[in-house]
Amino acid sequence: MLYQLPDSDIERFMDEDVPYGDLTTMLLGIGALRGEITFTSREATTLCCTEEAARVLERCGAAVNFLLPSGSTIDAGVTFLSASGAAGSLHAGWKVALNLLEYASGIATRTRKIVNRVKAVNDSITVVTTRKSFPGTKKVAIKAIMAGGALPHRLGLSESVLVFRQHTAFCGGLELFLQTVTGMKAKAPEHKIIVEADSAEEALAIAVAGVDVVQLDKLQPEALTRLVQQLHIVAPAVKISAAGGIIAENASAYAETGVDMLVLSAVYFGKPSDIAVSITSLQP
């Protein structure tokens, strides 16, 4: 089961949308009338944040009748969440729940599409995502990519070691930096040392320096295939990741290059999932 967002996030989402109650429902005088809300996919969707959407509705006073868990992939026309309660409760939770579902499921659906294409080529490749999610949405974004079958590449600067040329510029350049790799590994033996290369020449030098992972940025699949073959010869134990410009349309081609990991950001950006909401009266 995927992790769930904490109650503090649910409270924050509600406070953004209903800080002082629902003025429309109050003026209509319908808040106490009984009803039911259902959420139905309008397209093939990999669901995410159904648990959080349910908790939003429960926080508003509704009772959840049914839900499918995050990570479920469904066809168009499938009802995956329903709840019943007072109209005031249903209307208070409606849009917050829907926004969570549509944005998170959009990321999960895009992720699942890429993962499926990659695994169809090579089941051993891992698809991971960068920390380029929109600020303030990381918990939702990471849950969504995991619902889609990917893993986070980096959750933040505090738990991983990834060296860019922007770092080595302060170390006297790449060549001098590579002389310190052994010392870095001794200082942090529980961490993998990942170094990004901007060219084939840099990649080969990085690989033989004893790093754990060479990350290749923005190489086209044909050139990447040739370089991967060379890296397997000079440093067979080093893992290889490809990053930069990987999208659904070229994921299969990158999977065919022989790399161990595909690093991407594209899944964070795109159209939300299309989800229909129905609120009906249960009054006799």
C-alpha positions, 0 to 999 in steps of 0.5 A, spaced: 500 500 500 502 506 498 503 511 503 498 516 505 498 524 506 498 526 513 492 529 516 495 536 516 495 536 509 488 534 509 486 540 513 491 545 509 487 543 503 480 544 506 482 551 509 484 553 502 478 552 499 472 552 505 475 557 510 469 560 513 464 555 510 460 554 504 456 560 502 452 558 496 449 551 500 448 556 506 444 561 502 440 555 499 438 552 505 440 545 503 446 543 507 442 538 511 439 534 506 442 527 504 445 525 498 451 521 495 457 523 491 460 519 486 467 519 482 467 516 475 473 516 470 472 519 463 478 516 460 483 510 462 486 512 468 491 510 473 488 512 480 492 516 485 490 520 492 483 516 492 485 515 499 486 522 501 480 524 497 476 519 501 479 523 507 477 530 505 470 527 504 470 524 511 473 530 514 467 534 511 462 529 515 461 524 509 461 517 510 465 513 504 461 507 501 467 505 496 473 506 493 479 503 489 486 504 492 491 508 489 495 505 483 489 501 480 488 502 473 481 503 470 478 504 463 473 509 462 466 509 465 468 506 472 466 509 478 472 508 483 469 513 489 463 514 492 460 517 499 454 519 502 452 524 507 449 531 508 449 536 502 453 541 506 458 535 507 458 533 500 459 540 497 464 542 501 469 536 499 467 536 492 472 540 489 478 539 493 477 531 492 476 532 485 482 537 484 487 532 488 484 526 484 485 529 477 492 532 478 495 526 482 492 521 477 494 525 471 501 524 473 500 517 475 497 515 468 503 519 464 508 515 469 504 508 468 504 509 460 512 510 460 513 505 465 509 500 461 513 502 454 520 501 458 518 494 461 515 492 454 523 493 452 527 491 458 523 489 464 530 490 468 530 498 467 528 502 473 524 508 471 525 514 476 523 521 477 527 528 479 525 533 484 522 538 479 515 537 482 511 544 483 513 547 490 509 545 495 506 538 491 512 533 493 508 529 497 502 528 492 507 528 486 511 522 489 505 518 491 503 519 484 509 517 480 509 511 485 502 509 483 504 509 476 510 504 477 516 509 478 520 511 484 523 517 486 530 519 483 532 524 489 527 526 494 531 532 496 539 534 497 539 531 504 539 524 502 543 523 496 549 524 492 549 527 485 555 531 483 554 536 477 559 540 473 556 546 477 559 542 483 566 540 480 566 548 478 568 549 485 573 543 485 578 545 480 574 542 474 572 534 473 579 531 473 581 534 480 574 532 483 575 525 480 581 524 484 577 525 490 571 520 489 575 514 493 575 519 499 568 521 498 566 514 498 570 513 505 566 518 508 559 516 506 560 509 505 552 508 505 551 512 499 551 511 492 556 516 488 552 519 482 556 523 477 553 527 471 557 527 464 556 532 459 559 528 454 562 521 452 569 523 454 567 525 461 562 519 462 568 514 460 573 518 465 567 518 471 566 511 470 573 509 471 574 513 477 570 508 481 563 512 482 557 508 483 553 511 477 554 515 471 548 519 469 548 521 462 544 528 460 541 529 454 544 524 449 540 521 443 539 514 443 543 512 438 549 515 441 547 513 448 547 506 445 554 506 443 557 509 449 553 504 454 557 499 450 563 502 451 562 503 459 560 496 460 567 494 457 571 499 461 567 499 468 562 493 468 560 494 475 558 501 474 550 503 473 548 507 468 542 512 468 540 516 462 536 523 463 534 529 460 528 529 454 525 523 456 518 522 454 512 517 453 514 518 445 521 516 446 521 512 452 522 505 448 528 508 444 531 510 451 530 503 454 533 499 448 540 503 449 542 498 455 542 503 461 540 501 467 535 507 469 531 512 466 531 519 469 525 523 467 521 530 469 516 530 464 510 526 468 509 532 472 507 536 467 501 535 463 493 535 462 490 532 469 486 526 468 478 527 466 474 525 472 466 526 472 463 527 479 455 526 480 452 529 486 445 526 487 439 527 492 437 521 497 431 525 499 424 521 498 
